[in-house]
Amino acid sequence: MSEKQTKQSKGRGGVRPGAGRPKGSLDKGNALIRVMVADALNKAGGVDYLVRQADEKPAAFLALLGKVLPVQIEGGDGGPVAHSLTVTFK
């Protein structure tokens, strides 16, 4: 088993409540990249562009969905998710 272990100095530092970036927040570089991607999507046509990609390149579109959808979804009060599916054929 090879896990990284951080070296803790004695006397200084250590775990302090509220220290560091809040859990789940993005660093400045990632936040900037997300803004740039969102701007590019808006310039490419936004939702209409994504719909075209879903039709023209479904594998790439599904890969994108896999990246942006949450890994685990819970319904209200931690219960199961209520969902419905509408399928239309052309």
Stockholm file with secondary structure:
# STOCKHOLM 1.0

chainA/1-90         MSEKQTKQSKGRGGVRPGAGRPKGSLDKGNALIRVMVADALNKAGGVDYLVRQADEKPAAFLALLGKVLPVQIEGGDGGPVAHSLTVTFK
#=GR chainA/1-90 SS CCCCCCCCCSSSCCCCTTCSSCTTCCCHHHHHHHHHHHHHHHHHTTHHHHHHHHHHCHHHHHHHHHHHSCSSCCCGGGCCCCCCCCCCCC
#=GC SS_cons        CCCCCCCCCSSSCCCCTTCSSCTTCCCHHHHHHHHHHHHHHHHHTTHHHHHHHHHHCHHHHHHHHHHHSCSSCCCGGGCCCCCCCCCCCC
//
